């Protein structure tokens, strides 16, 4: 029975993916890049599954037991899926006091095990393909919605940049974080700037992707929801024929952010300023202890209050983007450092283009919204994650958007056009 279910599910998934692939290959501008970037993603999948992280192994082993329970006692499995506890045969049990994205990922894997036959390689492939399809959908949406902008900017950011491709492949939380964020932004942009109308399918997609993003990293999700919410309000006002001046756009956007932050803090206690600052400091101290012998981010004075957070935010943002340097730490740190040099070069060119009035042709409101998300998330990661290895993985959630924005300028667009993008 288990084998029949696995074969049937894989056959259905293969047919769906093949149909999707055939449609995408016919894209006049991007179609010829589909197979090369897919091959790159599959190479990253092989690398990730060949030597899985301890986190990936733990989640897979945990999910395998959950799937056994699904076959033996579906009611107990459903109870575990809806709660924060897992009990199996009175010998194995786990109780999470509070929310755990590790447990949530294991829940997803326990469902995927029905198709993968509890194979970590197949599960890694499913998550990799999900992330790939979501990122490709965003790249395609941006190319169709903003044909005057370089399509290659998003392609490089989401599907070519080495650390993004690697960390969002295999059994990783980042594959779900990046995939859900890309899909969510694609849906919202197609509504706000494209010709897509509301339908049951895309509303359902929006809800599921938002739910997945929130469950994987709720602080990341809060910033993304804020950015998209502020952008939606600006676009709604613009549709009425007002808010055309840039300063008005900025005022409306940040006013919406502030109102949303106040409502969020009243509804969900974890989003209150004192809770946020205390959690940032706790994470900073715990991860700092684990990386005392390695390069890390350090602040001279970091206390659990808004003033300290604001004071250290610029340093946190800068170090999230720039570190590790190529002379720091082990070989992996040095490789990441070389990539960071390239990133800083791209950002320097983007800044030069901005000063010369050649920043690109994306709508100003969209740039404000995504720039807010990138800067706020970079500060959040830097303040809470002093360990450079962990930070390098977490920032995968923002790097694709940073690159997409940075490669919009006329200088970058000229280079991208020369290579067919």
Secondary structure as UniProt FT lines:
FT   HELIX           2..25
FT   TURN            28..30
FT   HELIX           31..50
FT   HELIX           54..72
FT   HELIX           74..82
FT   STRAND          85..88
FT   TURN            89..91
FT   STRAND          92..95
FT   HELIX           101..116
FT   HELIX           120..145
FT   TURN            146..148
FT   HELIX           151..155
FT   HELIX           156..160
FT   HELIX           162..167
FT   HELIX           173..192
FT   HELIX           200..216
FT   HELIX           218..239
FT   TURN            240..241
FT   HELIX           246..267
FT   HELIX           269..271
FT   HELIX           273..290
FT   TURN            291..293
FT   HELIX           306..322
FT   TURN            326..327
FT   HELIX           331..355
FT   TURN            356..357
FT   HELIX           364..384
FT   HELIX           388..394
FT   HELIX           396..406
FT   TURN            407..408
FT   HELIX           410..418
FT   TURN            419..420
//
